[in-house]
Amino acid sequence: MVVLSKIYTKTGDAGETALGNGARVAKHSIRVSAYGTVDEVNATVGLARQFAEGEMEAALARVSNDLFDLGADLCTPDMYKDAELPYTPLRIIGTQVDRLEREIDVWNARLEPLRSFILPGGSRLAAQMHLCRTVCRRAERLTVELATMEEINGEAVKYLNRLSDWFFVMGRIANNDGKDDVLWVPGLTR
């Protein structure tokens, strides 16, 4: 259980922050950038939820919770797996990735196949889903970069990869099941 009785601690005033295992690192470290960007994805999801209803809002709520799991995963390095921690580190697991794949398949079955690239836009919710997708891709790039430097949970990268596809499909669903997608016209403004 997390208890936050005081919001500011002043412990980060010198440019360092604590990881989930208590280790202190620079706030500009790639690990902090990766889980910080996952937090940004979650903030974009929070905004998208303001425009979503029904099944889509419920699906976004599940993703939001998963993103907190992912942040917890990335903020606790695997290299400290033998350290004495007062808890078992939370990790993204394959069933979370599998759920995204099932949801993508179900939602995508409603859509006509694409014959053009689409531009971010259409409805307000679709535009927000595309923002979620692009911030998610940035989180994925940072997490992949982190994986070149330190051991991380491979399911974390898979989750981000599937999630960006999930946002893409949800953006199309939010555009009247793709009927109101904004199609790219190559060279249109030449």
N, C-alpha and C positions, 0 to 999 in steps of 0.2 A: 504494500500500500504506500503510495506517495503522499507525503504531507508537506505542503508548501505554506509555511507560516510567514515566511519573509521572502519577498520577491527579489530584492537586490541583496547580493552578498559581498560585493566589491572584490571577489576573488578573481575576477577576470579583468580587472583594471590594468594589469600589466601585459595584456594580450595573450593570455593563456586561458584554457578551459579544461575542465575535468571530463575524462571519458567515463564510460559506464563502470569501469573497473577501478576508478579513482586516479589513474595516471593523468598527469597534466601534460598537455600538448599545446602548441601554438594554435591560435584561433584560425590561422590561415592554412593549417595542415590539410592535406588532401582528404583525410578521413572526415574532418569537421566539414569541409566543403561538400563532401558526398552526402552526409546525413543532414546537413543544413539545407541542401537542395531538395532532399526528400521532404523536409519540412515545408519548403516552398511549394512542392507539388500538393501537399496536403492543404495548404492555404488556398490554392486554386480550386481544389475539390470543394472546400467549404463554400467558396463563392458559387461554384456550379450548382451546389445543392439548393441554393436560393432560387434557382430557376427550374429545378427538376421536381417531378411529382411521381407518386406511385412507385412502380418497380424500379425506375431509374434512380429515384432518390434513395431508395433502400439499397440499391447496388452501390451507389456512391458512398453511403454510410459505411458499408462493409469495407470498401476500398480505403476510406479514411482511417478506419481502425487498423487495417493491414499496414498502412503507411507508418503509423506509430510503432507497430511491431518492427517494421523494417528499419526505422530510425534507431530503435533500441538495439537491433542486431548490429547495425553498422557502427554504433557508438561503443560497442564492447568488442575489442579486438580478439580474434581467435588465438593470436600468439600468447594470450594470457589464459588459455583454457586450463592450464594446470595451476593457476594462482588460486589462492584462497579467496573466494567470493562468498558473500553471505546469501547468494541466490544463484540459481541456474540461469545463465544468460538466455534471453529470448532470441530465437532464431526463426527466420522465415522458413517454412517447410514446403515440401513438394505439393501437398494438398492445397495450399493457397495458390500456387501456380496453376495447378489442375483446375481449380474452380474458375479462375480467369479464363482458361481455355474453353471450358464448358460454356461459360457465359458468352464469350465471343462467338462460339459456334451457334448458339441459340439465337442471339440477336442478329448475327450476320445472315442467317437463313431468311430473314425478312427482307433483305436488301437485294436489289438487282446488282449483278456484277458491274464493276466500274470499267468504263471504256475510255476514261480520261482521268488525269489527276484532278483532285479537287482543291479549291482554295479554302483557307480557313474562313468561315463565315456562314451566312444563312441566318438561322435563328440565333437569338442571344445565347441560348444554351449550347448550340453547336459551336459557336465561336469560343465559348468558355471551355468546351471539351478540347478544342484544338490548342488552346493555351495550356490546359492540363497536359496534353500530349507532348508539347514541345518542352515544357519544363521537366517532364518525366524523362524525355530523351537526354536532357542535360544531366539529370541525376544519374542516368544509366552510364553516360560517358565518364563522369567523375568516379563512379563506382568501379567501372572497368579499369580506369587508370589506377585507382587504389589497389585493385587486385594485382597489378603488375609490380607493386611495391611491398604489399603485405598479404598474408593469407586472409581470405575472407570466405564467408559462406557463399558457395556457388549459387544457391537458390535465390540469393538476393539479386544477383544479376539477371537470372531468368525471370524473376518476378517483375523487375522493371521493364525488361524487354516485352513481356506479355502485356503489361499494363499500358504501355504506350499504344500497342495495337488495340487494346480494349477501349482506350479513349477515342481512337480513330473511329472504331465501329459505333461507339455511343454518339459521337458527333454526327455521324450519318443518320442514326436513329432519330436524333434530335432535329434533324432536317426533314421531318415528315417521311421517315423511312427512306431517306436518300433522294426523294423526289425533288426536294428543294436545295440539293447540293449545288454549290457554286463551282462550275467547271472551269478549269484552266484552259485558256485559249492561247496556245503558243504564239508569240509575236503580235498579240492583239494591239499593242500600243506603239508599234514601230512607226 
